[in-house]
Amino acid sequence: MGLHHHHTHDQDHDHAEATSPALVRANLRVARLSVVTALSLAILKLAAVVITGSLSIAAALADSVMDVIASSVNYFAVRLAGQPADKEHRYGHGKAEGIAGLAQGLIIAFLGLYLLVEGIHRVSSSHGELEHTEVGIAVMAISLVASAWIGWLLLRTGRRTGSVALQADAAHYTSDIWMNLGVLASLLAVRFTGLDWIDGAVSCVVAVIVLRTALLVLRRSARELMDTSLSEAQIQAIRAAIARDVPETRDVHALRTRKSGPDVFVDMHVSFDRSLDFPEAHRLSEKVRVAVETVIACSQVHVHADPYPFLPEDNP
């Protein structure tokens, strides 16, 4: 019979918590900032549409409205994912981030299709002369800088904390950068050449980029919801850490990993010499757990100790 050893971070306050409060606060702070940025840009673009009558800015406004919706959904998902495990969710609420990422991917895909249809329509038809294009150019320049800044902040924080939702939101703002750049280029071209069809051509190019972004977000979110294992490099890092820190380990097998928001769950069977007594096997199991936590942040590790060699009579 093997020895099961499972530590959760609620059981031992000396261990780092599965979902660090500092990481949760960082996620919430950036997610909140994302909502404020999207709302501010939407108001700014609405004013520009009223002043200029630009359909391209109207398309950018529609994007910003969807940004507000997506970022709001994202904020609540990050907030939910950061809550500790409870009786109904023993493994925490991290899957909320995967669901939010999936929703955002669909929103980005819808935006891409909308831009493609709009672009084709603009190429095939002419629009009335725009007014006060300098206002539209200024607004789109501000939107471009703001989208680049918040997108960079979301991506940096998402990678640091392991938040899928923030990384999905960053991808959304990356698509915004291309859209704002396209609309800005279109406004400049219309202002200096008077060729309305340039708006449509740029919209089609932006649409293709946006659709590609949507596919990447959907794929990443689906992988998390399907309990995809950690990368091979991370698996090898786990094995190397155990071999380095716990040389008494004779074998590591049945190693399983999965992510849930910022949390990582690691299950494994570890073999020790069968001559060891129970307290010693427990101590070595603890060392294995600590070794894994040094290389995998926010991990919850379940170690099952087996005797080595494993004999037929060891089975129940």
N, C-alpha and C positions, 0 to 999 in steps of 0.2 A: 504494500500500500504506500502510495506516495504521500508526501507532506505538502499540503496546500498552504501557501503563504500569500495573503492578499492584503495589501495596505492601501487604504484610502486616506486622503489627506485630512479628513475629518477625524480619523482615528488617532493620528499622530501629529500634534501641532509643531513638532520639531521639523517636520518635512515641509517643503514648499507646497502651497496649495495647488490643486489641479488647475484651477482657473484663478490666477493671481489677481487680487483686487486691483493692483496697479495696472495690469493689462486690461482689465475690464473698464477701468476709469479712462484709460487712454483710448480704447475703442469707442466708448460713449462720447467722449469729448470731440473726437474727430467726426463721428457720425452726426453729432448735433451741428457741428460747423458745416458739414456737407448740406444739411437741410437749409440752414440760413443762407448759404451761398446760392443754392438753387433758387430759393424764393426771391432773393435780391436780384438775381439775373433775370428771372421771369418778369418782375416788375419793370426793370430797366428796358427789356425788349418790348414789352407792351407799350411803353411810352414811345419807343422808336417806331413801332408799327403805326401808331396814331399819327405821328409827325410826318413820316416818310411815305406811308402807304406801300411799303415794300413787302412783296409776297415772300421773298427769301428770308427776311427777318421774321415774318409770320411763321414760317416753317421752323426757324430757330426758336421762336417763342413756344411753339407746340412741343419742341424738344425739352425746353426748360420746365414746362408744366409737368411733363413726364418725369423730369429730374426730381422735381419736388415730391411727386408721388413715390418714385423709386427710393429716394433718400429717406423719406419718412418711414417707408416699410423697412428699409435697411436699419434705421435707428432703433425701431422697436424690436427687430430681430436680434440685433447686437445686445440690446438690453435684456431680452429674454435669454439669449445664449449665455450671458454672464451670470445668470442666477444659479445658485448651488443646487445640487441634486435634491430631490424631495421623494416622498413616498411613491408618487406616480411616475417619476422620471429618475430612476436610480442611477442612470448614466449621465445625468445632467440634461441641459436643454440646447446643446451645441448644434443639433440638426436644424434648429431654427435658421441658422446662417445659411445652410445649404438650400433651404426652401426659399429664403430671401434672394439668394443668388440666382436661383432658377427663375423666380418672378422677374428679376431685373433683366435676365437674358432674353426673356420673352418680350419685355418692354423695348429693349434695344433692337430686337428683330423687327418688331412692329414699326419702330422709327425708321429702320433701314428701308423697309418696303414702302413706307410713306414717302421717304425722300426719293426713292427710285421712280415712283409714279409721278410725283411732283416734277422731278427733273425731266422726264419724258414729255410731260405736258408743257413745260416751259420751253423746251426745244421746238415743239411743234406749234406753238402759238406765241403771239406777241402780247406784251403788257403795256399799260399806259406809262407815261414818263414818270419817273420817281421824283419826289420833292425832297429837298434838304438831305441829300445823300450823305453829306458830311456828318450829320447827326447819326445816321445809321452806321457809318464807318467807325465813328468814335465808340458807339455802343458795342459793336462787334469786336473792336480791339480790346475793350475792357473785358468783355466776355471771354475772349481768347486767353488773356493773361490769368483771369480768375479761374477758368477751367483747368489750365495747366497747373496752377498752384495747388488747388484743392485736390486734383487728381494725383499729383506727386505726394501730397501729404497723406492721402488715403492709402496709396500703394505702399509707402514707406511704413506706415503704422500697421497696415494689414500684414505685411511680411514679417514685421517684428513680433506681432502678437499672434500670428497664425490665423487671422480672421479672414475666412472666405468671403463673408459679406462685404467687408471693407475693400477687399481686392476686386470683387465684382463691381462695387461702386466706383472704384478707380478706373476700371475698364470702361464703365459708362462715361465717365468724364473724359477719358481718352478719345472716345468717339465724338464727344462734344468739341474737343480741340479741333479735330478734322472738320467738323461741321462749321464751327465758328470761323475757321480759316477759309473754308470754301465760300461761305457767305460773304466774308470780308473781301476776298479776292473778286467775287462776283460784283459787289458794290463798287469796288475800285474800277473794275473793267467797264461796267455800265456807265460810271461817271465820266470816264475818259474816252470811251469809244462809242457809247450809245448802242452797243450790241446786246440786246436783251437775251438772246439765246445762250450766252455764256453762263447765265444763272443756271439754266437747266442742265447744261453739260457738267458743270461743277457739282450740282446736286447728285447726278448719276454716279460720279466718281466717289463722292462722300458716302453714298448709299452702299456701295460695294464694300467699303472699308468698315462701315457700321455693321453690316451683316456678318462680316468675318469676326468682328469683336463679339457679336451676339453668340456665335457658334462656340467661341472659346469660353465664354462665361457659362453657357449651358453645359458644356462638356465638364468644366471644372466642378460645377455645382452637382452635376449628376454623379460624378466620381465620389464626392463626399457622401451623398445620400445613399450610395450603393456600398458603403463601407470598404472602399478601395484601400488596399494595404499601403504602408509607407513605401517609399522608393527603395530600390535595391541598395543604393548607397547608404541609406539610413539603417537598413537591416544589417548591412555589413558593419556599420559603426556600432550597433548594439552588440553584435557578436565580438567585435574587437575589444570593446570596453569590458565585457565580461571576462574575456581571456586575459586581459591585462590586469584587472583589479581583483579577480577571483580565480587564481590559477588552480585552486582545488577542483574547479568545475571539470568534469570528465566529458560532458556532452550537453549540447543545447538543442532541443528538438521541439516540434509542435509549436513553433514560434508564430504567433498571430498578432497583427497590428491593425488598428483602424483609427480614423480621426473623427471627432465630433466637435465642430467649431474649433476653439483653441485647445481643447483637450485631446490627448492621444492615449489610447488604451493598448497596453501590451500584455499579452498572455504567453507563457512559455513553460515548458518542462525542462528542468535542469537536473542532470545526474551527478551525484556525489558518491564516493566510496561507501559501500554498504556497511562498512565497519564503524562509521561515524555514529555517535549517539544522537538522540533527538535534539537536544539543545544546540549541538554543533551544526546540525543540518539547518536548524532555524537561523543560526547566526550567519551561515554562508548564504542562505536565501536572502537575508537582509542585505548582505553585501552585493548580491546580484541586483537587487532592486535599486540600491543607491547607484551602482555602476550605470544602469540604464538611464536613471534620472539625470545623470551628469551629461549625457549626450542627446537626450530627447526632452526638450522643455515641455512643461505642463503635462507630464505623463503620469498615468496611473498604471502600476505594474502588478501583475498577478503571477507569482512564481509557484510552480508545483515541483517539489523536490522528489526525484526518483532515486532508488538505490542503483549502484553500478557494481557489477553487471546486474541487469534486470533478469530475474529468474522466473520460470513458469509459475512457481508457487506464489510470486508476488502479486499475481492477478487475483481478484476476489473470486 
